[in-house]
Amino acid sequence: MEARTKTIEGWLSMINQGQLALPRFQRHEAWKADQIEGVLENILRLPSLPIGALLTLEVGNEELFHSRPIAGAPPLNGRPQMHLLDGQQRMTAIWRSLNDNYDDLSVYLVNDDNDDEPQIRTKKRWYRKGVRYPVWLNDPAQGLAAGLIPVHVLCPGSSGEQRMNEWCAQAGVDHRIMMRLTKLRARVASYPIPFLSLPVETSPETALDVFIRMNTSASPLKDFDIVVAQLEGAVGNSLHSMIEDLRHDVPAAREFGNMEDLALTVAALLLGKPPLKRTYLDKDFGRELARVWPSVRSGIERGIGFLRDEAIFSEKLLPTEVAFYLVSALWARVPEDGHDVEGRARTLIRKTLWRASFTERYAKTAATRAYADYMKLSAMIANPEATEMPELFDETANPLPSPEELARACWPGRRDRLSRAILAVSLHGGGYDFADGAKANADNIARREYHHLFPVSVLGVERDSPYASRALNCALITWRTNRKIAAKTPREYLLARAAGAPLGESEIRSRMESHMVPYDALIEGDYDNFIAQRA
């Protein structure tokens, strides 16, 4: 490994010419405004402060990894000279700030006379109908009047100098400010950034090992980041692209949260391994993931279809992510033309889903417990004669909640497992809207709102009161229906709905019961009795 130094002007020239690229397994841009401000202030102050060394991999006749440009940089044109293994966030902040190509912010130098410790400020920006707001920041004179000079006028090179001259002319700056900016531009251009360079003959395995080890301090790599690197090194595939293809081919996957981590977990189970970091750190995991990927994809697609059949249409109705990856891994083991085999498997998986949702089985050590249950369940799917049951099905070790426990469950918007399980199962009978009579489905669930069956004002308590905000006092209905009900008592809004329904009270009763809501207990108006009856 060779240690060298290159100035900011040299680094920017390489980026502009497509000579410095990111291996595609690198994470995406992640720095916040204060981090961008900090690195620029370190560069501009006198004496300057170090921003840390970069780590690069020299590229020979062939790239070891697929590559992409730094965010905001020109597209790559041919083979780059170097891959940037460590330092992406710093170089992205420098490049985008000095070229003013952030969409959501602009970076400014505070116009004062403190050249030893210049101050940097970021301002939020946004577009509306093609106009960038706040509009006054588009006017150099108004920006200068507010004491703000865009950092992009300090960009090295001839284009940066032209940009500075144009801005100065539009802002009407005096000679003193012009000289200050010229001095600061020179300071930026000559700022040295050291880097360690892995030579051309470095193997992919060594480069990935160094990459993983270098990324374990300030911003540690996630399991997914490590597997991305391993997979690309092992078989040349991009896991980012594989996940995007999955989302494209199975659009419903977008509704179920972090598909990256869920896919890794499904893959681990299919490989007969617990979904733990030690599994993902195994150097062979990337290659093995590529081998089982078709099954991972099929399992997730079939698993999502099954969840929808069970009226779980999105992440906000998913009691626990264990249910998602356990169900998906099991469906990957079910023959697609199995007929009776598939019917038996569906029954097992349905029981798995709802017991995972309503018991405490996965409250602790979820990954290892899910792995143990998966191994027994997959054996039962493969062999109808298998008799060894998973611990999940042990009603003594993992009992279902009592009515009293259900009654205490909190509001389902709080990501509580039992609360979400109650909300999810309450849609199993159709979840028809109280007013328009539409059945809950994947297309309309996003337009549904959490509704207090007994409104908070009717109960005479604060909105966040645990007494009123219980899962058993909640139903998912359309926002229009929610607004119509407002602060009416259950009896008032039910009679109003019955008057507007073609079949009168019987139809409204049916709609309420499709949410597992006891109609008579609700209309009687005794809240405590209603909660007990629904439990």
ROLUM-446591 format. One record per residue (C-alpha): x, y, z. Coordinates in steps of 0.1 Angstrom, whole numbers. Each point is the difference from the previous one (the first is absolute). Layout:
% residues N
<node <X; Y; Z>>,
...
//
This chain:
% residues 535
<node <0; 0; 0>>,
<node <14; 34; -10>>,
<node <-6; 33; 18>>,
<node <-3; 31; -23>>,
<node <-16; 34; 0>>,
<node <-21; 19; -25>>,
<node <-15; 35; 2>>,
<node <-37; 7; -2>>,
<node <5; 15; -34>>,
<node <16; -33; -11>>,
<node <-28; -21; 15>>,
<node <-27; 21; -16>>,
<node <17; -2; -34>>,
<node <0; -38; 3>>,
<node <-37; -1; 10>>,
<node <-9; 24; -29>>,
<node <18; -22; -25>>,
<node <-15; -33; 13>>,
<node <34; -12; 13>>,
<node <-11; -5; 36>>,
<node <-31; -22; 5>>,
<node <-18; -18; 28>>,
<node <-3; -38; 0>>,
<node <-37; -6; -3>>,
<node <-1; -19; 33>>,
<node <7; 33; 18>>,
<node <-28; 14; 21>>,
<node <-18; 31; -13>>,
<node <4; 36; 11>>,
<node <-8; 4; 37>>,
<node <15; 31; 14>>,
<node <-21; 27; 17>>,
<node <3; 37; -3>>,
<node <22; 5; 31>>,
<node <25; -26; -12>>,
<node <2; 18; -34>>,
<node <6; 33; 18>>,
<node <27; -16; 23>>,
<node <21; -15; -28>>,
<node <1; 33; -19>>,
<node <8; 21; 30>>,
<node <30; -24; 7>>,
<node <12; 6; -35>>,
<node <-4; 38; 0>>,
<node <14; 9; 34>>,
<node <36; 11; 5>>,
<node <18; -21; 9>>,
<node <-22; -26; -16>>,
<node <-11; -31; 19>>,
<node <3; -36; -15>>,
<node <-31; -17; -12>>,
<node <15; -35; 0>>,
<node <16; -22; -26>>,
<node <-18; -16; -29>>,
<node <4; -36; -11>>,
<node <1; -8; -37>>,
<node <5; -30; -22>>,
<node <19; 4; -32>>,
<node <-18; -13; -31>>,
<node <20; -19; -26>>,
<node <-11; -14; -33>>,
<node <-33; -12; 15>>,
<node <-20; 13; 29>>,
<node <-3; -25; 29>>,
<node <-35; 14; 9>>,
<node <-29; 17; -18>>,
<node <3; 38; 5>>,
<node <-21; 31; 1>>,
<node <8; 37; 2>>,
<node <0; 21; 32>>,
<node <-35; 14; 6>>,
<node <-4; 31; -21>>,
<node <30; -6; -22>>,
<node <0; -5; -38>>,
<node <-6; -36; -13>>,
<node <30; -22; -2>>,
<node <15; -1; -35>>,
<node <20; -32; -3>>,
<node <22; -16; 26>>,
<node <9; 21; 31>>,
<node <36; 1; 14>>,
<node <-10; -5; 36>>,
<node <-29; -14; 21>>,
<node <-6; 20; 32>>,
<node <-4; -26; 28>>,
<node <-1; 23; 30>>,
<node <-7; 38; 1>>,
<node <-32; 0; -22>>,
<node <-19; 24; 23>>,
<node <28; 25; 3>>,
<node <7; 1; -38>>,
<node <-37; 2; -8>>,
<node <-4; 29; 24>>,
<node <29; 19; -15>>,
<node <-10; -7; -36>>,
<node <-37; 9; 4>>,
<node <6; 31; 21>>,
<node <26; 14; -24>>,
<node <-23; -7; -30>>,
<node <-33; 10; 17>>,
<node <-19; -31; -12>>,
<node <-18; -10; 32>>,
<node <-38; -1; -7>>,
<node <-10; 7; 36>>,
<node <26; 25; 13>>,
<node <26; 26; -10>>,
<node <32; 6; 18>>,
<node <12; 35; 9>>,
<node <31; 18; 13>>,
<node <-9; 26; 27>>,
<node <12; 34; -12>>,
<node <21; 13; 28>>,
<node <36; 9; 5>>,
<node <10; -31; 19>>,
<node <23; -17; -26>>,
<node <17; -21; 26>>,
<node <-32; -18; 10>>,
<node <-26; 5; -28>>,
<node <-35; -11; 8>>,
<node <-21; -22; -23>>,
<node <-38; -1; 1>>,
<node <-25; -22; -19>>,
<node <-34; 11; -11>>,
<node <-29; -23; -8>>,
<node <-12; 3; -37>>,
<node <-30; -15; -18>>,
<node <-16; 1; -35>>,
<node <-36; 9; -8>>,
<node <-12; 2; -35>>,
<node <36; 3; -13>>,
<node <9; 29; 23>>,
<node <26; -5; 28>>,
<node <-10; 14; 34>>,
<node <7; 21; 20>>,
<node <0; 22; -31>>,
<node <21; 27; 16>>,
<node <30; -23; 2>>,
<node <0; -2; -38>>,
<node <10; 37; -1>>,
<node <37; 6; 7>>,
<node <-6; 35; 13>>,
<node <-27; -10; 25>>,
<node <22; -29; 12>>,
<node <29; 23; 5>>,
<node <-22; 24; 19>>,
<node <-9; -28; 24>>,
<node <38; -7; 4>>,
<node <0; -32; -21>>,
<node <25; -9; -28>>,
<node <-6; -33; -18>>,
<node <29; -24; 6>>,
<node <-1; -10; -37>>,
<node <19; 32; -8>>,
<node <30; -16; 18>>,
<node <2; -29; -24>>,
<node <35; -5; -15>>,
<node <7; 2; -37>>,
<node <-9; 23; -28>>,
<node <-37; -7; 1>>,
<node <0; 8; 37>>,
<node <18; 33; -6>>,
<node <-25; 9; -27>>,
<node <-28; -9; 25>>,
<node <15; 23; 26>>,
<node <4; 29; -24>>,
<node <-36; -3; -12>>,
<node <-13; -1; 36>>,
<node <20; 29; 11>>,
<node <-12; 21; -29>>,
<node <-36; -9; 6>>,
<node <3; 6; 38>>,
<node <19; 33; -5>>,
<node <28; -9; 24>>,
<node <29; 23; 8>>,
<node <37; -6; -5>>,
<node <5; -12; 36>>,
<node <-25; -28; -3>>,
<node <14; -10; -34>>,
<node <35; -3; 15>>,
<node <-13; -20; 29>>,
<node <-18; -25; -23>>,
<node <31; -3; -22>>,
<node <21; -9; 31>>,
<node <-25; -25; 13>>,
<node <-2; -16; -35>>,
<node <37; -6; 0>>,
<node <-2; -15; 35>>,
<node <-27; -25; -12>>,
<node <19; -9; -31>>,
<node <33; -7; 18>>,
<node <-15; -18; 30>>,
<node <17; -35; 1>>,
<node <-20; -31; 6>>,
<node <21; -31; 7>>,
<node <-10; -34; -13>>,
<node <11; -36; 4>>,
<node <0; -18; -33>>,
<node <-4; -38; -5>>,
<node <20; -11; -30>>,
<node <-14; -14; -33>>,
<node <9; -35; 9>>,
<node <-22; 0; 32>>,
<node <-25; -29; -1>>,
<node <-37; 7; 3>>,
<node <0; -20; 33>>,
<node <27; 22; 15>>,
<node <-16; 32; -12>>,
<node <-34; -10; 15>>,
<node <17; -10; 33>>,
<node <17; 34; 3>>,
<node <-32; 18; -10>>,
<node <-20; -18; 28>>,
<node <27; 6; 26>>,
<node <4; 36; -9>>,
<node <-38; 6; 4>>,
<node <-5; -11; 36>>,
<node <7; 32; 19>>,
<node <-19; 33; -4>>,
<node <-28; -15; -22>>,
<node <1; -38; 2>>,
<node <-11; -20; -29>>,
<node <-34; -17; 2>>,
<node <-4; -37; -7>>,
<node <-14; 8; -34>>,
<node <30; 22; -9>>,
<node <23; -29; 8>>,
<node <-19; -25; -21>>,
<node <-2; 25; -29>>,
<node <38; 0; 0>>,
<node <3; -38; 4>>,
<node <-25; -7; -28>>,
<node <16; 23; -25>>,
<node <35; -14; 9>>,
<node <-12; -36; -3>>,
<node <-22; -1; -31>>,
<node <1; 36; -15>>,
<node <-37; 6; 7>>,
<node <-13; 32; 16>>,
<node <-23; -7; 29>>,
<node <-13; 36; -3>>,
<node <-12; -9; -35>>,
<node <-14; -33; 10>>,
<node <-21; 17; 27>>,
<node <-12; 27; -24>>,
<node <-10; -27; -25>>,
<node <-19; -17; 28>>,
<node <-19; 32; 8>>,
<node <-7; 5; -37>>,
<node <-13; -35; -6>>,
<node <-18; -2; 33>>,
<node <-14; 36; 5>>,
<node <-17; -10; 33>>,
<node <34; -5; 15>>,
<node <4; 37; 4>>,
<node <-29; 0; 25>>,
<node <18; -23; 24>>,
<node <29; 21; 12>>,
<node <38; -7; -2>>,
<node <1; -27; -27>>,
<node <38; 0; 1>>,
<node <2; -15; 35>>,
<node <-31; -21; -4>>,
<node <15; -16; -31>>,
<node <32; -9; 18>>,
<node <-19; -15; 29>>,
<node <-21; -22; -24>>,
<node <32; -11; -18>>,
<node <17; -10; 33>>,
<node <-30; -22; 9>>,
<node <0; -16; -34>>,
<node <37; -8; 4>>,
<node <-8; -17; 33>>,
<node <18; 27; 21>>,
<node <-12; 24; 27>>,
<node <-5; 36; -13>>,
<node <28; 15; 21>>,
<node <30; 22; -7>>,
<node <24; -30; 3>>,
<node <-19; -16; -29>>,
<node <3; 31; -22>>,
<node <37; 5; 9>>,
<node <8; -35; -13>>,
<node <21; 6; -31>>,
<node <-21; -26; -20>>,
<node <-34; 16; 8>>,
<node <1; 22; -31>>,
<node <5; -29; -23>>,
<node <-26; -21; 17>>,
<node <-25; 29; -1>>,
<node <4; 1; -38>>,
<node <-8; -37; -2>>,
<node <-32; 2; 20>>,
<node <-12; 34; -13>>,
<node <-27; -14; -23>>,
<node <-15; -18; 30>>,
<node <3; 32; 21>>,
<node <-18; 20; -27>>,
<node <-27; -27; -4>>,
<node <-5; -3; 37>>,
<node <-4; 37; 5>>,
<node <-24; 3; -29>>,
<node <-22; -29; 12>>,
<node <3; 11; 36>>,
<node <-13; 35; -8>>,
<node <-29; -16; -20>>,
<node <-8; -21; 31>>,
<node <2; 30; 24>>,
<node <-24; 18; -23>>,
<node <-24; -29; 1>>,
<node <2; 2; 38>>,
<node <-9; 38; -2>>,
<node <35; 12; 9>>,
<node <5; 25; -28>>,
<node <30; 20; 12>>,
<node <27; 5; 26>>,
<node <-23; 20; 23>>,
<node <-22; -32; 3>>,
<node <29; -23; 5>>,
<node <3; -9; 37>>,
<node <36; -11; -2>>,
<node <26; -2; -28>>,
<node <6; -36; 12>>,
<node <-34; -9; -15>>,
<node <11; 14; -34>>,
<node <33; -18; -3>>,
<node <-12; -32; 16>>,
<node <-30; -2; -23>>,
<node <20; 9; -31>>,
<node <27; -26; 7>>,
<node <-27; -27; 6>>,
<node <-18; 8; -32>>,
<node <33; -4; -19>>,
<node <-1; -36; 11>>,
<node <-35; -7; -12>>,
<node <-3; -17; -35>>,
<node <-19; 23; -23>>,
<node <-21; -28; -15>>,
<node <-4; -20; 32>>,
<node <-38; 1; 3>>,
<node <-7; -18; 32>>,
<node <36; 6; 11>>,
<node <-5; 37; -5>>,
<node <-33; -1; 19>>,
<node <17; -17; 30>>,
<node <29; 25; -2>>,
<node <-24; 29; -1>>,
<node <-17; -11; 32>>,
<node <34; -4; 18>>,
<node <12; 34; -12>>,
<node <-33; 17; 10>>,
<node <4; -14; 35>>,
<node <36; 12; 0>>,
<node <-10; 35; -10>>,
<node <-26; 5; 26>>,
<node <18; -17; 28>>,
<node <31; 21; -8>>,
<node <-23; 30; 2>>,
<node <-19; -7; 32>>,
<node <26; -18; 22>>,
<node <32; 11; 17>>,
<node <21; -26; -18>>,
<node <21; 25; -18>>,
<node <2; 27; 26>>,
<node <36; -9; 8>>,
<node <28; -17; -21>>,
<node <-24; 2; -30>>,
<node <26; -11; -26>>,
<node <10; -32; 17>>,
<node <-35; -9; 10>>,
<node <-13; 6; -35>>,
<node <28; -21; -14>>,
<node <-8; -29; 24>>,
<node <-37; 2; -9>>,
<node <7; 3; -38>>,
<node <21; -32; 0>>,
<node <-29; -20; 15>>,
<node <-27; 16; -20>>,
<node <19; -4; -33>>,
<node <4; -37; 9>>,
<node <-37; -3; 6>>,
<node <-7; 15; -34>>,
<node <24; -23; -17>>,
<node <-12; -32; 18>>,
<node <-37; -4; 9>>,
<node <11; -27; 25>>,
<node <22; 24; 20>>,
<node <-13; 3; 36>>,
<node <25; 22; 18>>,
<node <-18; 33; 6>>,
<node <17; 34; 2>>,
<node <0; 16; 34>>,
<node <-21; 28; -15>>,
<node <-29; -25; 0>>,
<node <5; -9; 37>>,
<node <-30; 16; 17>>,
<node <15; -4; 34>>,
<node <33; 17; -7>>,
<node <-16; 25; -24>>,
<node <-36; 6; 10>>,
<node <-24; 23; -18>>,
<node <-8; 32; 19>>,
<node <-30; 1; 24>>,
<node <-29; 23; -6>>,
<node <14; 22; 28>>,
<node <33; 3; -18>>,
<node <-17; 9; -33>>,
<node <-20; 27; 18>>,
<node <32; 16; 12>>,
<node <17; 1; -34>>,
<node <9; 35; -10>>,
<node <-8; 21; -32>>,
<node <12; -19; -31>>,
<node <18; 30; -14>>,
<node <27; -5; 26>>,
<node <16; -30; -17>>,
<node <-10; -23; 28>>,
<node <-1; -37; -11>>,
<node <-32; -10; 18>>,
<node <-18; 33; -9>>,
<node <8; -5; -37>>,
<node <-10; -37; 2>>,
<node <-34; 11; 13>>,
<node <-4; 26; -28>>,
<node <12; -25; -27>>,
<node <-23; -28; 11>>,
<node <-29; 24; 3>>,
<node <1; 4; -38>>,
<node <-1; -37; -6>>,
<node <-38; 1; -5>>,
<node <2; 27; -27>>,
<node <4; 32; 19>>,
<node <-28; 17; -19>>,
<node <-1; 38; 3>>,
<node <-28; 12; 23>>,
<node <-13; 25; -26>>,
<node <9; -10; -36>>,
<node <0; -37; 7>>,
<node <33; -6; -18>>,
<node <19; -31; 10>>,
<node <35; 6; 13>>,
<node <26; -9; -26>>,
<node <36; 7; -11>>,
<node <-12; 29; -22>>,
<node <-19; 19; 25>>,
<node <17; -8; 33>>,
<node <24; 30; -2>>,
<node <-31; 23; 0>>,
<node <-13; -15; 32>>,
<node <4; 18; 34>>,
<node <1; -12; 36>>,
<node <-34; 7; 14>>,
<node <-11; 0; 37>>,
<node <-32; -20; 1>>,
<node <-8; 19; 32>>,
<node <12; 35; -8>>,
<node <24; 15; 26>>,
<node <-23; 30; 6>>,
<node <-29; -24; 7>>,
<node <20; -17; 26>>,
<node <10; 33; 15>>,
<node <38; -7; 1>>,
<node <31; 14; -16>>,
<node <8; -12; -36>>,
<node <31; -19; 11>>,
<node <-17; -16; 30>>,
<node <8; -37; 2>>,
<node <-36; -5; 11>>,
<node <-13; 11; -34>>,
<node <29; -9; -22>>,
<node <-2; -37; 0>>,
<node <3; -24; -29>>,
<node <-35; -13; 7>>,
<node <-14; 35; -4>>,
<node <15; 4; -34>>,
<node <-12; -8; -36>>,
<node <14; 9; -33>>,
<node <-24; 21; -21>>,
<node <2; 26; -28>>,
<node <10; 35; 10>>,
<node <-34; 13; -14>>,
<node <-19; -24; 23>>,
<node <22; 10; 29>>,
<node <-7; 37; -6>>,
<node <-38; -7; -2>>,
<node <0; -18; 33>>,
<node <21; 27; 17>>,
<node <-10; 2; 37>>,
<node <-34; -19; -2>>,
<node <-9; -27; 24>>,
<node <0; -36; -15>>,
<node <-38; 0; 1>>,
<node <-2; 33; -19>>,
<node <24; -9; -27>>,
<node <-13; -35; -4>>,
<node <-36; 11; -4>>,
<node <11; 27; -25>>,
<node <18; -27; -20>>,
<node <-30; -23; 2>>,
<node <-22; 28; -14>>,
<node <23; 4; -30>>,
<node <5; -37; -7>>,
<node <-23; -17; -26>>,
<node <-7; -30; 23>>,
<node <-1; 21; 32>>,
<node <12; -12; 34>>,
<node <7; -36; -11>>,
<node <25; 12; -26>>,
<node <18; 22; 26>>,
<node <0; -28; 25>>,
<node <17; -22; -27>>,
<node <26; 26; -7>>,
<node <8; 4; 37>>,
<node <3; -37; 5>>,
<node <24; -2; -30>>,
<node <24; 18; 24>>,
<node <-8; -24; 28>>,
<node <-19; 28; 17>>,
<node <-30; -12; 22>>,
<node <-27; 23; -14>>,
<node <-24; -3; 30>>,
<node <26; 7; 26>>,
<node <12; 31; -21>>,
<node <-34; 15; -4>>,
<node <-9; -5; 36>>,
<node <28; 25; 8>>,
<node <15; -17; 31>>,
<node <37; 3; -9>>,
<node <15; -24; 25>>,
<node <-26; -27; -9>>,
<node <8; 6; -37>>,
<node <37; -5; 6>>,
<node <-7; -32; 19>>,
<node <-23; -13; -27>>,
<node <24; 8; -28>>,
<node <29; -16; 19>>,
//
